[in-house]
Amino acid sequence: MRALTALPLDDDLIDRIFTFCPEFATLHSLILVSKAFRRSITRAVAYNIVGPALPQALRVIRYPYHTADGGDRQQDDPGVLATECPEDHDASVISPDEKKSLERNSKTIEALEDIFSLTQKDRTSRTSVLTTDESWRFRRAAYRIMLYCNIFPASHGDDLDEDSIRHVQRQRTAVLQEYPTDELLQLYAVFRFFRGILEDACDEDADNQSSIVNVLLTMGPDGVKHVWDERTYHSLADEIDFDWDEDLDYPLYRGYFSLPLDNIWTARKVKPPKDEEPASKFILDTIIGANDTCSQCAAPGGLSLLTEANWRRAPLYPGHLLKGKLQQTVTIQKSLFDMLHAHSRDNHDSSDSDSRYYFTDENCGPWIASVFDVSKPTEWDGWTKDKSYCLTCLTNFLEEHLWRWLLQEQIKGGWSPPQNCWYGYNCRTMVHNQTHANKLNHLCVPTRGDP
């Protein structure tokens, strides 16, 4: 039957082909060829983009909900709104604006799944190796968290009195109360994962870490991904309409997720998960390499071991990895950061201090890999970039070889080293005498003094 199209194929086959489109742009191109398509095709393509968590993804983009006459229901009790807009598993019209929102949100959730997989499932792969079921659990929970954060944003209820704050806290409990216990535990696991990323970024503010994290959580998955990418929370904090000096302990944000979850565990007589237990067990069926040890010292490490896929997780700052007095010498530091930025695709200011040079997936891998490629003394034979290392071993390796890498890179760039200083990288004079630092080469092993 070819009643609906001019193509030399049956309509049922055309319909089937359309459903395999990987994105809406491809579907739109096909529609331009044949305008005969069904609502189910759009739904199928949306499923290709989002996966089985499509009902949860649609629910996110359709908040705030509206009354029958078009009025805004956003100010109604969110506990009621949660039931009025169910997670629709039936076919429904998806508008052009909703398609854009679906694609935008799916990219965020997909990136977070990759990070979850790398940190919780398999440390050797930057892309997710979650099974179909594990991925569905993660994404369903992540979209539900995204909805929760949309309902209760950081700006929700400024200057509320105590009764109003308690009312909002009851609303939060009501929203989460809609989910069955097993799926709520999965949501808890993803919340714990998000909280861990934010806590790492706030580690420098240990005294206020918990309060800062509670506020940052209101930014949802987008905020968490932003913090992961930046390795700091400060730029995200600037986006929040919040007085960080006056309102940090504002009670509305205390226990942003944990308080309603505790209320639900108590009401359902469910034993609450313990912080010291891995929450990922509610998402994952298996973990790869959980019992692995360091390739050099045999220290147990499992997922915390460092590999080429996850080097950017290491709390390493290049300037602190230089040997001896090199890390105290301005000219050497400048040369190091010039070379690091040459290996980076990010446009950082080369005048940044080492404490501000954060590793990302783009700039960390290339230069650490190239450090492994420099000529090594025989005692370092067998240390290769494809192995797993504990933080101590990787740090020791980099400290012994980063200066060699810097020497090699400068020579590649056309630099002709002057005569070696007798005291090499341990020279004290180069620290305070720039003329001496420039006159002699200090990227060498000392031949006098303490080696």
Salt bridges, closest charged atoms under 4 A:
ASP12 OD1 - ARG38 NH2 3.67
ASP15 OD2 - ARG38 NH1 3.46
ASP76 OD2 - ARG73 NE 2.14
GLU84 OE1 - ARG73 NH2 3.28
GLU87 OE2 - ARG59 NH1 3.38
GLU87 OE1 - ARG144 NH2 2.89
GLU98 OE2 - ARG62 NE 2.86
GLU113 OE1 - ARG139 NE 2.52
GLU134 OE2 - LYS121 NZ 3.14
GLU162 OE1 - ARG166 NH1 3.92
ASP163 OD1 - ARG166 NH2 2.40
GLU183 OE2 - ARG140 NH1 3.44
GLU183 OE1 - ARG144 NH1 2.76
GLU199 OE2 - ARG195 NE 3.46
GLU204 OE2 - HIS234 NE2 3.17
ASP229 OD2 - LYS225 NZ 2.75
ASP275 OD1 - ARG192 NH1 3.87
ASP275 OD1 - ARG195 NH2 3.60
GLU277 OE1 - LYS281 NZ 3.46
ASP285 OD1 - ARG137 NH1 3.13
ASP292 OD2 - ARG123 NH2 2.88
ASP338 OD2 - LYS334 NZ 2.99
ASP346 OD2 - HIS348 NE2 3.55
ASP352 OD1 - ARG356 NH2 3.56
ASP354 OD2 - HIS320 NE2 2.70
ASP361 OD1 - ARG312 NE 3.34
ASP373 OD2 - LYS385 NZ 3.43
GLU400 OE2 - LYS323 NZ 2.45
GLU409 OE1 - HIS343 NE2 3.78
GLU409 OE2 - LYS412 NZ 3.52
